[in-house]
Amino acid sequence: MLPTVVPVRPALFAGPDADVVPLNFRDLSQGQVRQGPDGWHAIFQLQGVEHRVWLKEPALDSPAYTIEFLFDRDVDFRAHACTRLWRAANGRPPGDPLRALSRLRRRRVVLALRAQDARIKGATYREIAEVLFGLNRISEREWSTHELRGQMRRLVQYGRSLIRGGYRKLLRPASRKKKK
C-alpha cells in the first residue's frame, strides 16, 4: 500500500463528548469506493485534494473511525497523509504534499520520458535535442563536442531507468540507511 493511503477502521469506542471528525462513506459514488482483493478503497475529494482511504472490511456506517498505520520507514508519509485528511475534513486547507516534486524536478522527469520515448522510436540524440530544446540544426562537427550531447544521453538513460521501475523512487523519500 502506498504510504499516502490512510488506513482506517471503525473506532471501538467514541465517548459521547468525543469531537469526532466524520468520514461519510455513504455519500461517495461507486467510482469513489470500490472493493479490492485487500479490502475497501475510497477516495474523498476534500478541499480540492484527493484523499485516499483504505478499510480492511466494509465498515462504511461507523460514527467514528481510527487511523492505524505501521511504524515503518514511511511513518512520516503516513502521518502527513493523515494530517492532510484531518485538516481537509475539518474544512481547513490540507497543506502541501510531503516532499512534492519541485518544478525543476518535474520538468526533468518529463524531458527524460519524452527523450526515451523518442529514442525508442529511432530518433538520434541530436534530433531529440533539437525537438526538446527548439534548437536550429546543429552541425555534425558542433554536435560531437556540444554540451547537449551528454545531456541527451543522460536524459535518455534517466528516462529508461524511470520506465524500468525507477519512478517508484519519486514516490518515496530518499533512503535513510546509515552510510558506512
C-alpha positions in Angstrom: 0.0 0.0 0.0 1.3 3.4 -0.9 2.3 5.5 2.2 -0.1 8.3 1.2 -3.2 6.0 1.6 -4.7 6.4 5.0 -5.8 3.1 6.6 -8.8 3.4 8.8 -11.1 1.1 10.8 -14.2 1.7 12.9 -13.5 3.1 16.3 -14.1 0.6 19.1 -15.4 3.4 21.3 -16.1 7.1 20.9 -17.4 8.7 24.0 -20.4 11.0 24.0 -18.2 14.0 24.4 -15.8 13.0 21.6 -15.4 15.7 19.0 -15.3 13.2 16.1 -14.5 14.2 12.5 -16.9 12.4 10.3 -15.9 10.4 7.2 -19.1 9.7 5.3 -18.6 6.8 3.0 -22.3 6.6 2.1 -22.1 10.0 0.2 -19.4 8.6 -2.2 -20.2 7.4 -5.6 -19.4 3.8 -6.8 -16.3 5.2 -8.6 -15.1 6.6 -5.3 -15.5 3.4 -3.3 -14.5 0.0 -4.5 -13.7 -3.4 -3.2 -10.2 -4.7 -3.9 -8.6 -8.0 -3.1 -7.1 -6.5 0.1 -10.1 -4.5 1.3 -12.1 -1.4 0.5 -10.6 1.6 -1.2 -12.2 5.1 -1.1 -11.3 8.5 -2.5 -12.6 11.6 -0.7 -12.4 14.9 -2.6 -12.0 17.4 0.2 -10.7 21.0 -0.1 -9.7 20.4 -3.7 -7.5 17.4 -2.9 -8.0 13.6 -3.4 -7.5 11.8 -0.1 -7.2 8.0 -0.4 -8.5 5.8 2.4 -8.4 2.1 2.9 -10.6 -0.2 5.1 -9.9 -3.9 5.6 -13.6 -4.7 6.0 -16.8 -2.9 4.7 -17.5 -0.8 7.8 -19.0 2.1 6.0 -21.5 3.2 8.6 -19.3 3.8 11.6 -19.9 7.0 13.6 -16.2 7.3 14.2 -13.0 5.9 12.7 -9.5 5.4 14.0 -6.4 5.7 11.9 -3.8 3.0 12.1 -0.5 2.5 10.3 2.8 0.8 10.6 5.6 2.4 12.4 7.9 1.8 9.5 10.2 3.8 7.3 7.2 5.6 5.7 5.7 6.7 9.0 6.3 10.4 8.2 4.4 10.0 4.9 1.5 8.2 6.6 1.3 10.7 9.4 1.4 13.6 6.9 -1.4 12.0 4.8 -3.5 11.6 8.0 -2.9 15.2 9.0 -3.9 16.4 5.5 -7.1 14.3 5.6 -8.0 15.5 9.1 -7.4 19.2 8.1 -9.5 18.9 5.0 -12.3 17.0 6.8 -12.3 20.0 9.3 -12.7 22.5 6.5 -9.1 23.7 6.7 -6.5 23.9 3.9 -4.8 20.5 3.8 -1.4 21.9 3.2 1.2 20.8 0.7 2.0 17.1 0.0 5.1 15.9 1.8 8.2 16.0 -0.4 6.3 17.2 -3.5 8.5 17.3 -6.6 9.9 20.7 -7.4 9.0 22.3 -10.7 12.6 21.7 -11.9 12.4 18.0 -11.0 9.0 17.6 -12.7 10.5 19.2 -15.8 13.5 16.8 -15.8 11.2 13.8 -15.5 9.0 15.0 -18.4 12.1 15.6 -20.6 13.6 12.3 -19.7 10.4 10.4 -20.6 10.0 12.3 -23.8 13.6 11.7 -24.8 13.4 8.0 -24.0 10.2 7.7 -26.0 11.8 9.4 -29.0 14.9 7.2 -28.7 12.7 4.0 -28.7 11.1 5.3 -31.9 14.5 5.6 -33.5 15.4 9.3 -33.1 19.0 10.3 -32.8 20.3 12.2 -29.7 20.8 15.2 -31.9 17.2 15.1 -33.3 15.9 14.7 -29.7 17.9 17.8 -28.6 16.5 19.8 -31.5 12.9 18.9 -30.7 13.1 19.2 -26.9 15.1 22.4 -26.8 14.0 24.1 -30.0 17.5 24.5 -31.4 18.3 25.0 -35.0 20.0 22.2 -36.7 23.4 21.6 -35.0 26.2 20.6 -37.4 27.8 17.2 -37.1 31.1 18.9 -36.2 29.5 21.0 -33.4 27.4 18.1 -32.1 30.4 15.9 -31.3 31.5 18.4 -28.6 28.2 20.1 -27.8 27.2 20.1 -24.2 23.7 18.9 -25.1 25.1 15.6 -26.5 26.0 14.4 -23.0 22.8 15.8 -21.5 20.7 13.9 -24.1 22.5 10.7 -23.2 21.9 11.2 -19.5 18.2 12.2 -20.1 17.6 9.0 -22.2 19.3 6.9 -19.5 17.2 8.5 -16.8 14.1 8.0 -18.8 15.0 4.3 -19.3 15.6 3.9 -15.5 12.2 5.6 -14.8 10.4 3.2 -17.1 12.1 0.2 -15.6 10.7 1.0 -12.2 12.7 4.0 -11.1 9.6 6.0 -11.0 8.8 4.4 -7.6 11.7 6.4 -6.1 9.8 9.6 -6.9 7.1 8.4 -4.6 9.3 7.6 -1.7 11.7 9.5 0.5 15.5 9.1 0.0 17.0 6.1 1.6 17.6 6.5 5.4 20.2 3.8 5.6 23.2 4.9 7.5 26.2 5.3 5.3 29.4 3.5 6.4 
